[in-house]
Amino acid sequence: MAITLKINGEEKSVEAPPDMPLLWAIRDMLGMTGTKFGCGVASCGACTVHVDGEPTRSCQAQVGDLEGAEITTIEGLNSDVAAAVQSAWADLDVVQCGYCQSGQIMSAVGLLSENAKPTDEDIDSYMWGNVCRCATYTRIRAAIHEASKRMEA
Amino acid sequence: MNIKTTRRAFLQGATAASAAMVVGLNAKGAWAAGHGGDFVPNPFVRIAPDGSVTVVLKHFEMGQGTSTGLATLLAEELDAKWEDVGIEFAPADTAIYMNTLMGVQGSGGSTAIANSYMQYREAGAAAKSLLVQAAASEWGVDASEIEVQDGMVSHGSNSASFGDLVGMVPEGATPNPQLKDPSAFTKIGADKLARKDSKAKTDGTAIFAMDVMPEGVVFAVLKRSPKFGGTLTSFDASAAMEVEGVVDVKQTPMGVAVYATNTWAALKGREALTTEWDFSNAETRSQDEMEAEYAAAMDEAEGLPARAEGDTAGALEGAAKTIEAEFHFPFLAHAPMEPLNSVVQIKDGKAQCWDGCQFHTVTQGAVGAVSGVGPENTSIETVYAGGSFGRRANFSSDYEVEATMAAMALGDGRPVKLVWSREDDVRGGYYRPMTKHRVRAGVDADGKLVGWHSIMANKSIFKTTPMDEAVVVDGVDIFSVEGVADTEYAIPNMSVTLHDMETAVPMLWWRSVGHSHSGYAMEVAMDMAAEAAGRDPVEFRQDLLAGAPRSLAVLNLAAEKAGWGGDLPDGWGRGVAVHKSFNTHMAQVAEVSVTDGKVKLERIVAAVDCGVPVNPDVIRAQVEGAIGYGLGHVMRQKITFTDGEVDQSNFPDYEPLRISDMPKVEVHIVRSSEAPTGIGEPGLPPAGPAVANAIYAAMGKRVMHLPMVDDGVEFS
């Protein structure tokens, strides 16, 4: 059946069963590949998108439940918080393989949108569900602090 | 025809002679071949009329920073402006893009910078010399008086950008590469040079194999034998074909392929598939049985000699004190963040493979052979790899061959994208070999280490591979015992023996290979020996490394920077380890805290000597990452078996290191002038034992059975 999803401000129609996870609709049906498949069981965070502003594991969100929701993917980030996060990420060269980083950034934007000055403990707690097998974690912490500073400026 | 395809055709048509050209032998007319307006002085770089410089990468990028490293080497000698430098992955073409330390086009063994250091510098210098000749000819001045800086060529009041000079290199000009004295480097060794892959990896535009979906692509997953070595006897696809989106189901030599219009439908179709297997040649043992066989082998026989120096038995017998330790290291999966996948299209007598390709020569050969079109008709488009840790390189190119077989079984010329789920990955074999390692060591009355006996048991990685003859010596795979048999410690009486175990489970190099376990056993047992000798662990090691100045220097540097011997808060402990691997010298001091019996990793101070540090910030990143990757596995990751089936399946039960586990890491880099050596792997081996020694210092517990949670260690 045709389901209408609002992604990055645009309405998109996908022919998919209602229980298809949003992840696969975004990637395989709509060809937007910035959102990644890592585990399929909400255990790694690589597939994180925002649904109505909340970081959400798209591998568990079913398209049938999302009509009318505002979905934002890495491709659609355009807030001041996102700009601070992405510029800090690039300037600190956080990435290694990079495959988890869309999800890390979507979660970091979620964190800083709720808490503009997180402590290391706040970061560890909020970002716990985003796995980085390259273990870029020390730089993720540093980049979130740096983004927090840039948001003040 | 666009520039890209023209250049590719040029590169693929080039011969070994053009590879030789970059060492300045003969490049006559090489750049004059048609290439869509770009200046292509050699197969490693091209310069566009707009001044942009593209460095062609013979190594893939799995996060290790090689794309930045190769660009640094070339741009240094070219004197390009860093912001103008872009990167592009080379096609599979072994004659041009061989890893000179491996003999094939491919990446591994922490060799990328080591084997490219001179080659990419020479390629940059050769290109610069031609631009200089173009300017000299244009301005009528002597080439030796021309200066080049940041992409600009100048002489007196004359100046031209690289882009201005494209198309002006005189016919017949010969490159005259002159390498800089290292004191003139501005990029090599610069403390911070922005990574070339950062931006695309922070805005979602970086393309991994998982993101490659050519026109007409069919998504596929494969149902494999649940036990290694099983063979398919029958299957029933009727329920699978009922799943919305499933388009076909086919048997392949590697399992049953389920094809669909999207990955999710393929996965659901596979769940609905029923299969029957013959396990008569399969691994059907459980973990306890396998471990008991390892232990029995070690009890019953001496094993194959891997090192025998002096009179170890006599030395241990005469020792004032001896220590004994028995270590267990589990099978481990690599579990790179991007599950394995590859896209293969076979059409019109040609095969095309899109892949985060680590082993170009092998994969080109395998896809060419399996598809029947031959390697010469097989092209590989390399894209970013979402991690590997060794997994994407193996002698059978397993997942690319699966994709090829799936494309052949479908047989209609459409591109087939074969995706592994995380469960496929965790259960897919090619593991770090399970290893048991017993150590007996003795010290004399003066506190000197006088004898060391290591008995090891594991399955060889290299036996039956094309490298068998090269690395298996008298039955001993040198990678099974590396890190012990070739230790730098001056131990007067030392013997290492190996029991070569068998299982149908495929083994593979896993970040730092044999060092991933040998470093742990060596360095924990060394701490026990130091304790038996009544000596400080750093001082005890200093003595034994007197003849290994570079390792001694990093040991001293790490100890100094960590404040070795200084006070720590109550409940904290400090531990040290030093281990050479991939020709790189690495020492680490770990600090842990213990609260209510629970251990927290607080800080690791690392000191590294990897020769000339080409990109210090990439080196720091690799050490940080190798420490984290290693420690996650040391803490709680393992692969085990029940009746031949893998017990774990996904991250909830193959629990990776998370951000809250990650200690602070400081990396101190020796400003060496020696040739560059590896950095992707050497950060891993010392991390585990440094932490184990810190845990002992904090709570008096020796941890010898990995993962640590299986040895009674609780983490906060």
Chai-1 contact restraints between the chains, C-beta under 6 A:
chainA,res_idxA,chainB,res_idxB,connection_type,confidence,min_distance_angstrom,max_distance_angstrom,comment,restraint_id
A,P17,B,E244,contact,1.0,0.0,6.0,A-B,restraint_1
A,M20,B,W264,contact,1.0,0.0,6.0,A-B,restraint_2
A,W24,B,N262,contact,1.0,0.0,6.0,A-B,restraint_3
A,W24,B,T263,contact,1.0,0.0,6.0,A-B,restraint_4
A,W24,B,W264,contact,1.0,0.0,6.0,A-B,restraint_5
A,D28,B,N262,contact,1.0,0.0,6.0,A-B,restraint_6
A,D28,B,T263,contact,1.0,0.0,6.0,A-B,restraint_7
A,T33,B,D211,contact,1.0,0.0,6.0,A-B,restraint_8
A,G34,B,G204,contact,1.0,0.0,6.0,A-B,restraint_9
A,G38,B,M337,contact,1.0,0.0,6.0,A-B,restraint_10
A,C39,B,R422,contact,1.0,0.0,6.0,A-B,restraint_11
A,C39,B,N650,contact,1.0,0.0,6.0,A-B,restraint_12
A,C39,B,F651,contact,1.0,0.0,6.0,A-B,restraint_13
A,V41,B,N650,contact,1.0,0.0,6.0,A-B,restraint_14
A,S43,B,F651,contact,1.0,0.0,6.0,A-B,restraint_15
A,S43,B,P652,contact,1.0,0.0,6.0,A-B,restraint_16
A,C44,B,F651,contact,1.0,0.0,6.0,A-B,restraint_17
A,I74,B,G204,contact,1.0,0.0,6.0,A-B,restraint_18
A,E75,B,G204,contact,1.0,0.0,6.0,A-B,restraint_19
A,Q86,B,T202,contact,1.0,0.0,6.0,A-B,restraint_20
A,W89,B,T202,contact,1.0,0.0,6.0,A-B,restraint_21
A,A90,B,S198,contact,1.0,0.0,6.0,A-B,restraint_22
A,A90,B,K199,contact,1.0,0.0,6.0,A-B,restraint_23
A,A90,B,T202,contact,1.0,0.0,6.0,A-B,restraint_24
A,D93,B,R195,contact,1.0,0.0,6.0,A-B,restraint_25
A,D93,B,S198,contact,1.0,0.0,6.0,A-B,restraint_26
A,V95,B,S198,contact,1.0,0.0,6.0,A-B,restraint_27
A,V95,B,K201,contact,1.0,0.0,6.0,A-B,restraint_28
A,Q96,B,G63,contact,1.0,0.0,6.0,A-B,restraint_29
A,Q96,B,G625,contact,1.0,0.0,6.0,A-B,restraint_30
A,C97,B,M62,contact,1.0,0.0,6.0,A-B,restraint_31
A,C97,B,G63,contact,1.0,0.0,6.0,A-B,restraint_32
A,C97,B,G386,contact,1.0,0.0,6.0,A-B,restraint_33
A,C97,B,G387,contact,1.0,0.0,6.0,A-B,restraint_34
A,G98,B,K201,contact,1.0,0.0,6.0,A-B,restraint_35
A,G98,B,A206,contact,1.0,0.0,6.0,A-B,restraint_36
A,Y99,B,M337,contact,1.0,0.0,6.0,A-B,restraint_37
A,Y99,B,E338,contact,1.0,0.0,6.0,A-B,restraint_38
A,Y99,B,G386,contact,1.0,0.0,6.0,A-B,restraint_39
A,C100,B,M337,contact,1.0,0.0,6.0,A-B,restraint_40
A,Q101,B,K201,contact,1.0,0.0,6.0,A-B,restraint_41
A,S102,B,G204,contact,1.0,0.0,6.0,A-B,restraint_42
A,D124,B,I659,contact,1.0,0.0,6.0,A-B,restraint_43
A,D124,B,S660,contact,1.0,0.0,6.0,A-B,restraint_44
A,M127,B,I659,contact,1.0,0.0,6.0,A-B,restraint_45
A,W128,B,R658,contact,1.0,0.0,6.0,A-B,restraint_46
A,W128,B,S660,contact,1.0,0.0,6.0,A-B,restraint_47
A,V131,B,P656,contact,1.0,0.0,6.0,A-B,restraint_48
A,R133,B,P336,contact,1.0,0.0,6.0,A-B,restraint_49
A,R133,B,M337,contact,1.0,0.0,6.0,A-B,restraint_50
A,R133,B,G387,contact,1.0,0.0,6.0,A-B,restraint_51
A,C134,B,G63,contact,1.0,0.0,6.0,A-B,restraint_52
A,C134,B,G625,contact,1.0,0.0,6.0,A-B,restraint_53
A,A135,B,G625,contact,1.0,0.0,6.0,A-B,restraint_54
A,A135,B,G628,contact,1.0,0.0,6.0,A-B,restraint_55
A,A135,B,Y629,contact,1.0,0.0,6.0,A-B,restraint_56
A,A135,B,L657,contact,1.0,0.0,6.0,A-B,restraint_57
A,Y137,B,I659,contact,1.0,0.0,6.0,A-B,restraint_58
A,Y137,B,M662,contact,1.0,0.0,6.0,A-B,restraint_59
A,T138,B,E624,contact,1.0,0.0,6.0,A-B,restraint_60
A,T138,B,V665,contact,1.0,0.0,6.0,A-B,restraint_61
